[in-house]
Each structure stands twice: as structure tokens, then as C-alpha cells.
């Protein structure tokens, strides 16, 4: 092998889809180390998709190793979204972009998302796509729950998808055993005692499912609706809760989450997305979002259709009064936050909304390092993979012109993606946007 210039290597790999299973040297990078909270000037030696070594100082050219020169651009771990439903973006008139799971994955990747957790989908297709995502380094890696556990007529049993119904403990055990055969990465349980007028699974069913998860070493993710739900789920031994209830979180709940080492996926997206669209500064005017949506989506958010969601928007407005304070309380208590959007629900957009999620974490008082960690390395709680810049970490990175620690705007300017050691250039990401926005 000979050394190929930076540009020609990128073109070669980005356009022709050549797999890189050998060594790759990423030279002259400003490495954003989110664990140490510092930026290190150095070079990354990648071997078979994993980081072998971080080198510093001058390096000698080695003609046997392919290399790219980042010329002092910034590199950080690929973004992750811990709460996705892998469908096309939807408008308030019900119009949905017609995307299959692979196309959804590609949109997410165009925004820098290299790992995501799907928390409710059609089981056969999501598990099939998960397998595919792990064999290919041209796609982000999928983690998934399959369906969700709920009760008859509970949230999740609206008729759009087929849930795992657990009306009693016996049914919970049966359904869990059946799901286990498909090897879910997490189990999602809906325990929401205040979801509109819908019933929730019973507490003994919640306890049973969490116990089964713990016995089988599978993470449990509990969708909660109130702070009491959060307390009950944490006390029962769940690993993660998702959503931030309205009202200020009582200290007793914060203490229980902390004591039980529960992580939280806040989902500002589903809790403020439509409220923001109905306000004066709508994300629908943002050119960066417009890269992945079409006119049908834009028209589907006109005021006549938004009106249909007025009750939900009012709830979002109420929730928005306390959500930042609550996330700040969780963060100050040292509770791990994992960024997740709840895309593609109305007002929550694939990939794009993860950037809003990071902005909202900063509005809640997190520093830039911690906000970035929540959307990158904290995902390891779900994936079990090491991520970052220690030897043995998966070599999945995004390369940026400017430091996101100074301004999150730089996340909108991805120069290059390295996915498990495979280089994807800007032109490839642009072509994803142009293909998808036609859908
Ligand atoms: Zn969801």
C-alpha cells in the first residue's frame, strides 16, 4: 500500500464504498476528550475499526499505513440518539416521509448520529435492520427494544404498532420469554399512571418485568409520566427512565434515582417540539432542518393542522416551565443523562432534533463538555461499547471545522465521518440529504 493524499483517499473511500479493514492513521487532529474535558493535539492510529493508539508530537511517515491529514480540525465521538422510532419525519396533518429503516439510518448519519436506540417499532423489521447495521460500517449502529410492554388500551396500544401486552404477571413472563428469543438490547416498559385517560400496567407487572431484565442482564428503560412513576420504577430497580414529568422533581425522587444509579433520557424533543414550532422562532425555518424535509412536511405544519394539537402544545408549554430546572436538578445530583429526542414524532425530527437536545441541556446548566458527553459517550450505558479516545474504543467519530466546546453551531458543519474506521466524506452526506428530501 502507498500513502495516498488526504483528498484522494477520502474520495476513494467515500464514493466507491471500499471497506477499510486495515490500519488507518488520522493525522493532526484536535482530539476532543470528553472524559478528561480537554482538547489534545495528536494522531489516531486505527486498526480494524478500533482505536489502537493515540500518538502525540511529530510522527514519521509510514508508507505502509493509509493516512488522512485532518489539518488541525476537531474530532469527537459520533453522536448518539437514545430515543428514536425509526420512521420518516411526520407533520401535524399526518403526512409522513416514506422512509424505510435503512433510509432513516442514513438521515441520522447525515446529521452525525452513528449510534441510536429505537424504543418501539415493528419487531421483525427493526431486528432485521439491527443485524444489518452491525455488519456494515456505512450505516449507524442500531440498538432496539423491539415493541414495548404495556397493558390493554394503555399508551403504546393505540393501534399503530403491535405492543407486548402484559395485563398480569403471567402474561408479562410469557411475553418477556418470547421477546428474549429475539435478543433485545433493552426492554421498554410503559409505566405511566397519568397518560391522558389511558390505563397503565400494574405495579406488580412492572416489578416482574424489571426483575426479569435484571436476571437476564438486559437494561430496562421505563417510560414514566409522573415523578411518582419515576420513584416507583427506580425503587423497583430499573436502569433508565425516559421523559421529564411536569412540576419540580421532589428531592425524594432525585435521591432514589441517584441511590439506584438510574440514568435519564430527558427527550426535550417530544416535550417542547410542537410548542417551539408554534412560537416565533420555528425550527421549520432553519435551513439545516430543511435539508432533510420536503414541502409536504412544511405544509403539514400550517396553523390549521397545528391547531389539532393545541391540547398537547398547552401541555408542552406547562412542562417547559419546569423542564430545565428538573434536568438541572438531575445533573447536579450526578445522575447520568443520555440525550434522546423521541423522533420521529410530530415536532421531533430525525438527527436535527438531537442538536436541539444538546442546546437544551446547556440551557439546563450543563457545561458544553457534559452536554456533548450525554449525546456521545454516555450512550455506552446502552450499547455496552467503549466510546471515546482510549485504546480499544470503537473508531466512530465526526470531524468538525471548529470546536463544539466553544459553539454547538459547529456540529452543523460536519467535514467528515469515520464510522468504525470507515471514512465517509462530506459529499456522501450531502447526497443523502438530496436523496431523502425528495421523498
Ligand atoms: Zn418514544
Boltz pocket constraint, residues with backbone or C-beta under 6 A from the ligand:
constraints:
  - pocket:
      binder: B
      contacts: [[A, 83], [A, 84], [A, 85], [A, 119], [A, 342]]
      max_distance: 6.0
